[in-house]
Each structure stands twice: as C-alpha cells, then as structure tokens.
Amino acid sequence: MLHLLRLVELLTNNEDANQTEDIFMAWEIDPTHSEVMFSVRHAMITTVRGNFRVIGGHLHIDEQNPANSSVDAQAQADSIDTRDEKRNGHLKSPDFFDVAQYPMITFKSTKVEPVGGNEYNVIGDLTMHGVTKPVTFNAEYAGQGKDAFGAQRAGISVHGKINREDWGLTWNAPLEAGGVLVSKDVNIEIDLSAVNQPATTTAS
C-alpha cells in the first residue's frame, strides 16, 4: 500500500512539473499621456495637422516573444480636433467621417513582426467610416519603467501612412491653379503610454 501511494505521489508531481504558466501582461492605454495625430497636405502647398482627443484601448506586450504581442485601440471620431471649429465640423460631417453614422475608429492587430532592435511592423485591421482595411504601422518600443507614482508604464511610438479614399473618405475640391484642396495621403503618428494591469495567469 505504501508503495502504491508513493507511485501516485511521483506521478502527480511529474504532471505538475510539466505544467507551464502563461502570464499575460495586460496594459491599458492612458489617454492623458497618449496622442493620436495625423497630417495632410492642404491646397498642395501647406500641411494641416490634427488629433483625436478621446482614445483608449489595451495592449498585450510579450518582451520574450514579441510576435505574441497585440493591440486593440479605439478613437472617438467626433473628438477630432484641427484647431478650427469650422474645419472640425466639416470633418465630422458626411463629407468625411460622418460621425453620427460611424462614431468609432478602431484598430486591431493581427500580427507583430520584429524588424530589428526595438522596431516592429504592426499589421492589423483599421476600421473607419464603416470600412475595414488591413494596414501596417511601424512601431518603436521604448521599454517599461515605473513613473513617479509607482505605476508600471510602457511606451510605444507608431507611424504610418494611409490613403483616406480606401476608407471612402473621397471628398475633395479642385483648385483653380490645378490640383486638389486635400491630399489623399494621410500621415499618422501615435505616441502611446500604457499602464500595467494585474496579470492574468493560465496553466497549460
């Protein structure tokens, strides 16, 4: 009987040793220390810049295996701000974002590819104006550290370029001298500060 109990104990310990824990580092985007910015050419010769004031989302960061990392982020379309109320109103109208019909802009990653050093290609689905298209953003991971209040933070800088017409944002006006009022290309720059949330641990 003692030998049988010892055998059961050994088998149980062996199963426990073969179990591994996956620790998911959950991070919440801090909107007060993050910014989603864009810029377009205006009248062919100048640049207009703006941002979205209401943003949010979550990150999963796996420093050991970056390919397992992911991002799910949102921006409230009617929070667009270009420092001109008339222009903001036009951008919120059906000519552009149609915020009454499509209130949210979302991005959900599908793949993270290491490029070298702290740089990565983040591939995912961008949904805007009721249209979802795949895009690739270039990201630089600044690392992690504690802030002055003891919160663990992670920093990421992102940039990319899209053609707004791919999402149905086709409004434009011709210029007398040639060309159009608003460029098709939109440059995007994002600075994210994310705060670590309690980790979720699962056994496998």
C-alpha positions, 0 to 999 in steps of 0.5 A: 500500500505504501508503495502504491501511494508513493507511485501516485505521489511521483506521478502527480508531481511529474504532471505538475512539473510539466505544467507551464504558466502563461502570464499575460501582461495586460496594459491599458492605454492612458489617454492623458499621456497618449496622442493620436495625430495625423497630417495632410497636405492642404491646397498642395502647398501647406500641411494641416495637422490634427488629433483625436482627443478621446482614445483608449484601448489595451495592449498585450506586450510579450518582451520574450516573444514579441510576435505574441504581442497585440493591440486593440485601440479605439478613437472617438471620431467626433473628438477630432480636433484641427484647431478650427471649429469650422474645419472640425465640423466639416470633418465630422460631417458626411463629407468625411467621417460622418460621425453620427453614422460611424462614431468609432475608429478602431484598430486591431492587430493581427500580427507583430513582426520584429524588424530589428532592435526595438522596431516592429511592423504592426499589421492589423485591421483599421476600421473607419467610416464603416470600412475595414482595411488591413494596414501596417504601422511601424512601431518603436518600443521604448521599454517599461519603467515605473513613473513617479507614482509607482505605476508600471508604464510602457511606451510605444511610438507608431507611424504610418501612412494611409490613403483616406479614399480606401476608407471612402473618405473621397471628398475633395475640391479642385483648385483653380491653379490645378490640383486638389484642396486635400491630399489623399495621403494621410500621415499618422503618428501615435505616441502611446503610454500604457499602464500595467494591469494585474496579470492574468495567469493560465496553466497549460 
